């Protein structure tokens, strides 16, 4: 988002240990009427195909890693990942992104690899009034990059609907952690992604040429 169009199109940039990481975010939903940002008015950045292509490609020229957040999807169809979402996500990778993080569905979805790069279709709710309690036990992904390439993903199970903690996210342990990770393992398997469970966490390890199409 931004107070005018060019500001909304400008990535947030962090430099960590000589690695430059750019973050871009786009918004698209047909559920509510939305006043998107333009040259004169503030608002969220529309997930315009042509503008995404330009902005992601430009960020890729100037950064070592490009992360794209996209707020998308229709709640009524939260049980499925639509062909349109896959089309958008894979094109975002083709435009130059190294990682796609999806949100809006209020449901937990798995991780797909496309050309060796990760697409997280939906992270579900984190600090939010829960839309659906069946997605109250979720995972937090941590992405490890080396030389600009994703090497592994660490998945930490958490509970976001604990009334005793005033609904602050709480780490899960033992049986609750295991069940949450097994659920996410199946979601990843449905997208042809192998996830291992070790030490109360999930792990997706990327070997050269092993993951992606």
N, C-alpha and C positions, 0 to 999 in steps of 0.2 A: 504494500500500500504506500501511498505518498500524498503530499499536498497538491501535486500536479504530476502529469504523465511521466516526464523524464525522471523525476525522483523515484517514482514507483518502479521504473524500469532499471534503475541503477542497483547493482548487486551490493550486498553487505560483504565486506572483505576482511578476512582475518589472516594474519601471517603467523604460522607456528613452526619454529625450528626451520626457517627458510622455505617453508612450504606455504604457498599462497592458496587460500581456499575462498571461493566465491559462493555466496548463497543467493539464490533467486526464488521468489515465491509468486505463484499465480493462483487465481481464484475463478472457479466456474461452477455454478449451480443453477438449475432451472426451477428449483423449489421456491425461491423467494425472489421478488423483484429487487434488483440491486442497481444502485447507481455507481457504476465503475468510474475510476479515475479518468480524467481527460486533461486537456491542456489548461483548463480553467478551474476544474473542480477536484477536490480530494476524493479518495476512495480506494478500494482494492483494485489490484491489477488483473484485468481480464485475461483469461487463458486463451488469448488470440493465437492461432496457429502461426501466423506469419510473424508476429512480434516475438513469440517465444523462440522461434527459429533464429531470429536476428540476435536477440539478447543472450541466448545460451551460447551461440557460436562466438559472439564477441567476448563473453566471459571466459570461454575455453581458450581463446587466444591469449588472454591476459593472466590466466591462473593455472595452477598445477592441478587443482581439483575443483569441480563444479558440482554443487549440491542444489537440487531443485525440489522445492516443496510445492505440492499442488493440492488445492482444496477442491474436491470434486465429488461426483456421485449423487445418486438419488436414494434417500433413506429407504423408500419403499422397496428398493431392489438391493438392500444391503447384503442379502445372502449370496449374491453372485458378483463376480468381477465381470463387468461387461466387456464386450469386444471393443467398444469405443475407448474404455479406459486402457485396455492393453495397447490399442493403436496409439493413443496419446503418449503413454508411458514409453513405449518402444521408440517412438519418434523423438521424444525428449532425449533419449540416449543417443540416437542418431545425430541429433543437433549438436552434441558435444558434452552432455552431462555425464558425470561419473556415478551419480547416485540420485535416485528418485524416491522421495518420501511423500506418500499419499495420506490424506486425512479427509474427514467429513462424514464417513459412513457410520460412525459410532460403533463399528464392529471390527473385530480383529481379523486381519487377513494376512496371508503368508507372503513370503519373499520369492520373487521370480528373478532368474538371471537371464539377461539378454546381452549377448556379445560380451560376456564376462563381467557385466555390471549389474548392480542390484537394484531391483524395483520393489519397494515396500508398499503394497497397495493400500493398506489402512492400518494405522497404529491404534485405532479405537480411542476411547476417552481416557484422559489422564487426570487433569484437574478440571472437572466439569460435572454438572448434574447428569448422572448416568441416563442415557437414552434406553439402554437395555442391560439389565443386571447379569445376563448370561455372559456379557463381555466385561465383567468387573474384575476378572483376573486376567491380566495381560502381560506382555513382555516389553522391556525397554531394550532396544538394540544399540549396541556400541560397535562402531565400524573402525577397523584397523587398516590403515593405508601405509604402504611403503613405496617410496619412489613414485607416488601418484597412482599406485595400483591398489585396489582393494584386496587384502590378504585373508581376513577372517571377520566374522561377525559374532559377537558375544551377546547372548540374550538373557536378560535378568528378569525373572518372574516377579510381578508385583500385584498387590491388591489395592484397588482404587475406591473401594466402597466400604471401608471399615469405619463404622460409626464411632467406635471408641477412640479412634485417632482423628475424629472430626473430618473424615474423608480425605485426609492427606495420604498420598501413596505410601504403602508399607511393603517392605520386602517379604516375599513368601519363602517358607522353608519346608523341608521334609515332604510329607505327602502332598500338601497343597501345591508346593513348587513343582513336584514331579508331575502331577495331573495337568497343571497349566502348561508345562513344557511339552508333555505328550500331545496335548491338544494343538499346540502350535506346530509341533513336528508334523502332524497330519495335514495342517494347512499348507505347510511348505512342500510336503510330498505331492500334494495335488497340483503344485506348480513345478514339479520335477526338480525340487531342491532338497538335497540331503542335509538333515540337521541331526547332530549327535547331542546326547544329554550326558553331561559329566559334571560332577561336583555341584549339583544343584543349579546348573545353568545350561543353556543351550549353546551350541557352537556350530557355525557353518564355516568350514575351512575351504579356501579356494586354491586349487592347484592349477597351474598353467595348462590351459586346454581342456580342463576337466569339467568346468561349469560354463554354461552359456551356449549360444548358438551363433 
